[in-house]
Amino acid sequence: TKGTTYDAKSFGIGISNSMNLGSNWSFQQSIDGSRSDYYESNPRRKDTYLSARASLSRSMNQKWNLAIDGSYMKNISNQPSSYSYNRLTASIGINTSF
């Protein structure tokens, strides 16, 4: 990535899986991680990003689904006061497909 005030090199890896749980339910999960080096920033910044996500959905009919989703994200930085964080999110909703 080349920004206007920094250059960064990043690499990452992720894995995901989806399972059908009977005729109306499905479960998806994923784990991701990345490492970024903002080598031209002063002071030099290095971040490690980790995330995990799980989703459960139930088919209500051919077009509508009930969805429950949760995720956890963690960014670990060598500049922790500015860039390190933990985030936990959860949602529930209804979605459709066309």
C-alpha positions as CSV (number, residue, x, y, z in Angstrom):
1,T,0.0,0.0,0.0
2,K,1.3,3.4,-0.9
3,G,-0.3,6.3,0.9
4,T,0.4,10.0,0.8
5,T,2.3,10.0,4.1
6,Y,3.5,6.4,4.4
7,D,4.4,3.2,2.7
8,A,3.3,-0.2,4.1
9,K,4.0,-3.8,3.4
10,S,1.4,-6.3,4.6
11,F,0.8,-10.0,4.3
12,G,-2.1,-12.1,5.7
13,I,-3.7,-15.4,5.8
14,G,-7.3,-16.6,6.4
15,I,-9.3,-19.7,6.6
16,S,-13.1,-20.2,6.5
17,N,-15.6,-23.0,6.6
18,S,-19.3,-23.3,6.0
19,M,-21.6,-26.1,7.2
20,N,-25.2,-27.0,6.6
21,L,-26.9,-28.0,9.9
22,G,-30.1,-29.7,8.6
23,S,-32.3,-28.4,5.9
24,N,-32.8,-24.8,7.2
25,W,-29.7,-23.9,9.2
26,S,-26.2,-23.0,8.1
27,F,-23.1,-22.1,10.1
28,Q,-20.0,-20.2,8.8
29,Q,-16.8,-19.4,10.7
30,S,-13.5,-17.8,9.7
31,I,-10.2,-16.8,11.2
32,D,-7.9,-14.2,9.7
33,G,-4.6,-12.7,10.5
34,S,-2.2,-10.1,9.0
35,R,1.0,-8.3,9.7
36,S,1.7,-4.8,8.5
37,D,4.9,-2.9,8.5
38,Y,4.7,0.9,8.0
39,Y,8.4,1.1,7.4
40,E,8.6,4.7,6.4
41,S,6.6,6.1,9.3
42,N,8.4,7.8,12.1
43,P,8.5,6.1,14.5
44,R,8.3,2.9,12.6
45,R,4.9,1.2,13.1
46,K,4.3,-2.6,13.0
47,D,0.8,-4.0,13.5
48,T,-0.6,-7.6,13.9
49,Y,-4.3,-7.9,13.1
50,L,-6.3,-11.0,14.2
51,S,-10.0,-11.7,13.7
52,A,-12.5,-14.5,14.2
53,R,-16.1,-14.5,13.0
54,A,-19.0,-16.9,13.3
55,S,-22.4,-16.7,11.7
56,L,-25.6,-18.7,12.0
57,S,-28.4,-18.4,9.6
58,R,-31.8,-20.0,9.3
59,S,-33.8,-20.1,6.0
60,M,-37.3,-18.7,6.6
61,N,-38.4,-19.4,3.0
62,Q,-36.9,-19.2,-0.5
63,K,-35.9,-15.6,-0.2
64,W,-35.6,-14.6,3.5
65,N,-33.1,-15.6,6.1
66,L,-32.7,-14.9,9.8
67,A,-29.0,-14.2,10.6
68,I,-27.0,-14.0,13.8
69,D,-23.4,-12.9,13.5
70,G,-20.5,-12.3,16.0
71,S,-16.9,-11.3,15.5
72,Y,-13.8,-10.5,17.5
73,M,-11.0,-8.3,16.2
74,K,-7.7,-7.5,17.8
75,N,-5.0,-5.2,16.5
76,I,-1.6,-5.3,18.3
77,S,0.7,-2.5,17.5
78,N,4.2,-1.4,18.6
79,Q,2.5,2.0,19.2
80,P,-0.3,0.7,21.5
81,S,-1.7,4.0,22.8
82,S,-2.6,5.0,19.2
83,Y,-3.2,1.8,17.2
84,S,-3.9,-1.2,19.5
85,Y,-7.5,-2.2,20.1
86,N,-10.0,-5.0,20.8
87,R,-13.4,-5.0,19.2
88,L,-16.3,-7.4,19.8
89,T,-19.4,-7.1,17.7
90,A,-22.7,-9.0,17.5
91,S,-25.7,-8.6,15.3
92,I,-29.0,-10.2,14.4
93,G,-31.0,-9.4,11.4
94,I,-33.1,-10.5,8.4
95,N,-31.6,-10.7,4.9
96,T,-32.8,-11.6,1.5
97,S,-31.3,-12.8,-1.8
98,F,-32.6,-11.8,-5.3
